[in-house]
């Protein structure tokens, strides 16, 4: 599976992503919101994992598996977002 670094975070709203810090995976989740200046990203809550903020200035970066790269397992395999309250 090939993941791609995303320099722009705004287009990722609603997408399943991986957040990394120093090449270490911190969390996977669905992007809930991004600030207009593209510096802060929130991942939606997922089960026991609360909504979480990631700030670009802290060194976080975001990776995504392009949907058009077919014939490979999907990043979301086994991922089940939390039910809405």
C-alpha positions, -999 to +999 in steps of 0.1 A: +000+000+000+014+034-010+007+064+012+013+099+000+023+129+020-004+156+016+010+192+017-025+207+016-049+197+044-081+215+033-090+190+006-088+161+031-120+170+050-141+138+052-112+116+041-096+087+060-059+097+067-028+087+087-012+114+109+025+110+115+051+127+136+088+121+127+077+092+104+059+074+133+022+068+129+003+086+156-033+080+146-056+070+117-090+087+113-114+108+094-106+145+090-133+165+107-121+200+101-091+221+089-084+257+096-085+282+067-048+287+069-042+249+065-022+248+098-045+229+121-064+196+114-089+178+136-096+141+134-131+130+143-137+109+173-136+072+168-150+049+195-129+055+227-106+079+208-117+115+212-116+142+186-080+153+183-062+184+171-029+182+151-009+214+145+015+215+115+040+237+135+044+208+159+058+186+131+027+166+122+021+156+087-008+138+070-007+108+046-034+094+024-039+063+002-051+075-032-084+059-041-075+056-078-046+033-070-066+001-074-060-036-068-046-030-033-061-033+001-079-002+013-066+019+042-101+018+056-102-021+057-114-029+092-120+008+100-154+014+115-162+051+124-180+057+157-218+059+154-233+094+156-249+102+190 
